Amino acid sequence: MKLYKFFTAIGALALAAGFTACSDDDEVYSDGFGGVDGQVVLAPTYNESYKFIRIPNSTMAPTLTWSVAPRSRVRATEELTMKFAIDNSLIDSYNGENSTDYVALPEGVVLFVNDEATILPGNNSADTPVTLKVTDNAQLLSQLDTEKKYMVPVRMTEVVKGSARIAVSSSNISYLTFSVEEVLIKTGGTPTGTMVPASDRSGWNMTLAGDYGVYSGSASDPINKTGRYWYIVLQGGSLTLDLGKEYTFDGLTFDSSFGSRYYLLLSGVELSYSSDNSTWTSIGTVESSSKTLALYAPITARYVMVYCPSYVLTALSDVSIYEVK
């Protein structure tokens, strides 16, 4: 089967080396399908980015919405079926042209739901697109590295039914990119543990660091829940909650009697935890205003730090954790 060469003006030089050997026709068309005789098919490009979420003991896979339906220069006169493949050999050239450092996903992480698409007679495009999915194999997903950026290049490789030629073009290749992010905060979730009551918080205390101001009350007021509040502002400052000993918990609350306008846990606020007040591990970044945060899995810690990179005004009235026993 002859693989027809077709380059856009922008992508011609970059792709010529990779595909010249696949064609015995030296004619190059740069104006779409214009001037091309016979049945020529092309796969539209859809580039998308996705994120794997790494939580304790598990990796949550994204749902892939990518799909592509090949199209024909003219209405098909017969049934045409095209096959697609993941071609990791394209990653190096992409990195070279775009100054990126993508690597291939481990084999089997991304799979075809269907790797063929058919254009029926009288139509210009396939009714059922080619689609992908992410494996549910936990062992494979556990191999993903948070320090790496991954790529899956998908291209149309051959016509397996009917007489047609594939237009070789940058428009024939879709580049799907993936990252892996470690997250503990379960946005919108509910802690499963039991909130430690004020009567059991006598050994707790809170301290401030960085750029902050205190306007009313004391750090012990929201811990002991005396009915009073601690009125503070942080801007590049942090609050550290010392629980007095290690607890295992899957949620925490920094409540304000003044409503959501004065929540400490606002979008962009960063949380971390420690057992020695020296070595810290990230809990994550708050995505939306909340007085209570749930965690995907329990953590064990004595200290919790809340860092506010931007201006945050809060009137804390109750501070606690949700202990898991």
N, C-alpha and C positions, 0 to 999 in steps of 0.2 A: 504494500500500500504506500502510495506516495504522500509524504508529509509536506504540505504546501507552506512555503515561507511567507510570512506576513508580519511586518514590523510597523509599529507606530514610529513616528519620527523621533520621539524621545527615547524609545527603548531599543532602537535598531542595533546600535553598537554593542550595548550591554548583553543582548541576547544572541547575537549572531554566532559567537564562538560556541555557545552551548548547544545550538540546534542545527548548524550547517550540515553536520555529518548525517542528520536524520532525513535530509531531503536531496533529491536529484534534480531539483528545479532551481535555477539561479535567479529567477525573476523575483523582485521585491515589490510589494504593493504597500504604499504608505497612506492611502486614502480610503481606509475602511475596506469594504469588500468591492469597491468600485473597480471595474475593469477585469475582475476575476471571472473566468468562465467556469461553468459547472457548479456542482454542489459543494460549498465550502462552509464549515462549521467553526464556531468560536465559543469559548467559555467566558462569560462576563466575569470581571474581577470583583470580589468582595473581601476586603481585608478587615479582620476583626481582632480585638484583644480581649483576653479572658484572664481570670485570676483564680488560682487554687487557694483555698483557705486552710491553713494548717492549725489545727487545734490539738490539745493534748491527746496523744494516742490515736490520732485520726487525721485524715486529710479530706476536706470537703471539695468535691469536684464541681466545676461550673457546668451549667446546661448550655450546650452549644446551639446557637441560633443560626450559625452559618449554613447557607445552602446556595447552590448554583445550578441553573438550568441552561444547558448549551443552546445556542441559537444558530439558525441557518441564514445564509445570505439571501436566499429566496425560499419560497414555500417548498417544503420537501415533496418530492414526487414519489418517494418510497419511504418505508420505515427505516429510520437511521438511529442506531444505538451507539453511544460513545462511552468509553471507559475512562475512569479517573484514577489517579494514584497519588500517594504522598511521596514527594521527591526531595529527600533531604540533601541531595547533591547541590541544590540551588542555594543552600544557606550561606556557604562561603562567599559566593559571588554577591549575594545580597549584603552581607556584612562589609565586603570590600567597597561596594558602591555607596553605602549609607553610613559608614563608620560606626557600625554596631557590633555587638558581640553575642549574637544569638547562637544557641546550640540546639541540637535536635532533642526532642522529647524521647525518653526511653521507649523502645519499641513496644507497641501494644497499649500505650496510654490513651492515644486517640485512634479511634477505629471508624471505618465507614459503616453507616447504617445501610446504605446502598451505594455502590461505586459505579453504577451505570445509569444513564439517562437516555430516554428515547424520544425522538421527534417523530410524530405520526404524520402520514401523508396529508398535505394541505396546510400544515402548521409551520410556523417559523421558529418555535422554541418548544422545549420539552415540557410536558404537563407536570411530571414528577421530577423534582430536582434531586441532585446528589446531596447527601447530608452526612454529618459526622456525629459521633458521640464520644464521651469519655468513659473509659472502663470503670467497672465497680470493683476491680481487683485491688484490695487494700494494700497488698504487698508491693504492687507496682507503683501505686500512688505514694507510698512511703519513701520511694527512692528519689522523689523530687527534692531539689535543693533550693532553699530560699535565696541563695546567693547567685543563682543563675537565671538568665532570661532565655525562654524557650521559643522555638519557631516550628510551625508545621506548614510547609509549602505544598499546595495541592494544585495539580494541573491535569488537563485532559491529555491522555496519552495515545489513544487509538480509536478508530471506528471499527467496531466489532460486527456491525450488521449494516448493510447498505453500501452504496457507492458515494463516498464523500471524502473530501480532503480537509485536514485540520489546518487552520490558519495559525502559524506560529507567531505569538505576540505576547507582550507583557500583559495584555488583557486576558491571556489564557491562564495566568498563574495567580492564585490567591495565597496571601501570606497571613496565617493565623499566628498570633503571638500570645505567650502565656507567662505569667509570673506566679510566684508562690509567696504568700504572706502569712506570717504567724499571727494569730488572733486569739485572744482569750475572751474579749467582751462579746456577749451575745446580745446584740442590739435588739431591744424590744422583748427580750426574754424575761422570765421570772425566776428568781433564785429558788432552789429546792430546799435550802437549809433553813434553820430557825434563827430569827434575828435575836442577837444577844441583848437582853433587857438592860435598862440603865442600872439596875441593882447589881449587875454582874460586871460593870465596867469601871470599878473603883481603881483598878491598876492601870487604866488607860490615860494617855495624855496626847496633846497635839502641839507641834511647834511649827514656826514659819521660818522661811529662808528666802533670800533673794529680794526682789522688789515687792514690798507689801506694805499695807497700812492697817491698823486696828482702830476702829472707831467706837466700839461699844462692847461690853461684856468681856468674858474671858474664855480661854480655850476649854475650860472644864465645863462650861455651861451646856453645850450641845452633847457632850459625852455623858454627863450626869442627868441630862434632860430635866433641868430645874424649872423649865417654863420660860427661861430667859434665852437670849440668842447671842451669838458671837458675830459681830458685824465687821467684816474684813474686806479688803480689796487686794488683789494680786495682779501684777502685770510683769510677767517674767519672774514670778515668784512661785514658791511651792509650799504646800502644807504636808507635813508628815504625821501620820497617825501611828502612835506606838501602842500596841495592844497589851504590852506588859509581859506577854509570853506568846509562844506560837499557837495559832489556831488554824484549823482547816476550814475553809469557807468557799462558797461558790457565788457570793454576791456581797454587795456593800451599799450603804445608803448615806448620803450627805443631804439631809432634808432641810428645807427652809420654810419657816412659817410665813414668809412673805411671798410665796408663790414662785412660779417658774422663772420670773424675771430675775430672781436672786439665787438661782441654782448655782452650785459650784461646778457640777458636772455638765458643762456646756460643750458644744461642738468644738473640737480642736484641743481640748484638755487631755493631757497625757498622764497615764497611771503606770506605776511600777510597784514591785514588792520586794522585800528583803527579809532575811532572818537575822542579819547582823548589823543593819543600818550602814553597810559599807558596799556590799556587792548587791547590785540591783538587777532585777529581771523585768522586762516590759510586760505590762498587762495589755496595753493597747491604747488607742486614741478614741476618745468619745466621738460618736458620729452625730448624735442629736441630743438636745437638752433633756436631762433626766435627773431625778433625785435618787433613783435606785438603778444599779447596774447588775445584771446577771452575768455569770461566767459560764463558758461551755463546759468547763470541768473544774473541780475544786482545786485550790492551791493551798499550800501551807506556808504561813509567813507570820512574822511578828510586826513588821512595819509595812505601811502602805503610803506611798508618796503620790500626791496630786500636784502636777506641775501645770501652771497656766501661762502659756507663752504670750497670750494677749490679755487685755484688760478684763478682769472678772470681778464683779461686785457680788458679795454673798452675805446673807444673814443666816448662818447655820443655827438650827434649833435642835437637831437630832442627828447623831453620827453613830453608825453601828455596822456590823457585818452579819452575814447569814451563815452561821456555823453549821458544818456538816459533821455529824458524829458517826 
